[in-house]
Amino acid sequence: MPGTEERPPNDRRQRWTWRDTAFIAVVVLLGAGAARLTQDEGPAAIPGCESVQAARESEMVSITTIGGEDPGYNDPDYPWFSKSKAVAMREAVIEALPVDARREDPGFDFVFPAVRNFGEAGSTDTGEELTLGGSTTAHGDIARGDTRATISVDVREWIGAIPPCVEGSIDRREVRADGTVLDIYETKDAASPYAQDFVVAYVPGVSRVFASVTRFDGTSTQVLSTDELVDVALAPGFAVTEDVRSMTLCGILTVMEEDGVDWDVVSRLNAVLDDSWQSLGTSGVRLDRPLGSLSADGSGHGLCGDVVVTGPGAVANLQIVVTQNEFRMTGSGRIFPDGTLISRTEGSGTSSVTVARPSGETVVVRTVTRTTSPLVIEQLELIARSPGLEIVPS
């Protein structure tokens, strides 16, 4: 399948050291215009495609690379990508997943590595220039019930024309009102091993996103529907021209650790938050997703959630962090007999409550808004002090 790649090893030192190789020969399925036609009869029509080209053979191509050190996230050939952009794209994938999708490795999934730079490439038969490398791919395993699958997202800049439809490569093409083109492929034999569905989203003159879901258990159950996979491919944050968001509250409060947070803990804390919201008395206030939507923050030692809360004439982001990395926020504080410190900070745009326990666990609940917050500081404190909102119960 186009865009399918082997999962890179976790240890960067074990990854393929392609920059030390002067010449590499690989076999790829060439795009339109680069290979010989294999059928004399006209190809079958594809919904949404004005024309369809016949399927093509694979050919040998050569890749010429320039030796030297790997520039990592600072490759001058790809100024659109950076470490901050990688973090923003990871957050985009995670936020686009359905709220009931369980991430199997939440501390280390969907990490976008440095862009692969293969240098110049050409077909050994035609000498035609090819577009290889220039993209970054992230992987993550998710589950729904007993069904598991791997989600892969590949992002690259795209300034060329939208490629023509090729027989057998996609099931249909959709063109959105804003000009975005979606190529969709759905596995015909869903129960076959390594069954893969994918969506390719082209934003003309901007970027191409290849999002796929691959099942390995031989079941016919879909982990993501086609519409949900489209949501991933179209998630905000992938466009190479899009501004990178500033560091999130999670990134400020946590540091990298090796251990992850168990899914049972995530589920337990989410249930605590859902119960807290029900008892908060928030008539007329709505959430865009359950308050219990925490997920691992990428540090391996904390959880984060960010929901949009809306009330009459008011809207804000309600952000929650539960972390084992001790943190103290400035502001008025109260110390309880058990040593728990509660700090409150109120502002025109941001209000927050921090509950720091003697164990070092910290809960931060805050609202960020450009209007008026639908929640008052007392409600934020009630959420932060929810009984049982601890990774390791005291």
Disulfide bonds with the S-S distance in Angstrom:
Cys49-Cys165 2.00
Cys250-Cys304 1.28
